[in-house]
Amino acid sequence: MKKIIIFSGILVFIILIAVFSDIFPVEDRDEEELVREEILDYAVDYYVVYTAAISEENGESVLFFDVNSDTVDINKFHSDILDKLKEYDLADKYTIEIEQTTSEEETLERYESTMIEIVNDYLKENGMGDDIGYEATIDENVNINLSVPDDSNFDKVELEELMEHFLDVEIEVEE
């Protein structure tokens, strides 16, 4: 009985070691997954990053970052990302591109994007989403530019009335 208990204890110990060690192979991550999880996520976790992406340009792999220029030291950021690439032997495979955006610019871009989504949803609800071109810009004023193609079935006046009712502001539609 004593031998069975000792044997069982040794067997449990070996199984535990096997489970918590590298005896069983761990599934390797592909390079893009590694870059996303270890480098892009690192940048987002430790810096104010508005955009972090991997792209391919002219056969070259590029890491693109849009960082907050108000809070991020661009040289330190570049150095940290380069060190992370070196840590995984990827420094020679990727080019780092960094765009700097102020907090105010990012807020305006977010508002413009939200405004475009709202206008898009409203136009689609009224059966005009696919035929009407539009863009929104915010600077000193809020501007929404709508364009009606010549071959469209929609009347410019009808669109102006619809959008004025929606936004409760005066709208001018360009043809």
ABEGO torsion letter per residue (X at the ends): XAAAAAAAAAAAAAAAAAAABAABBBBBBBAAAAAAAAAAAAAAAABBBABBBBBBBGGBBBBBBBBBAAABBAAAAAAAAAAAAAAAGAAAABBBBBBBBBAAAAAAAAAAAAAAAAAAAAAAAAGAAAABBBBBBBBABBBBBBBBBAABABBAAAAAAAAAAAAGBBBBBBX
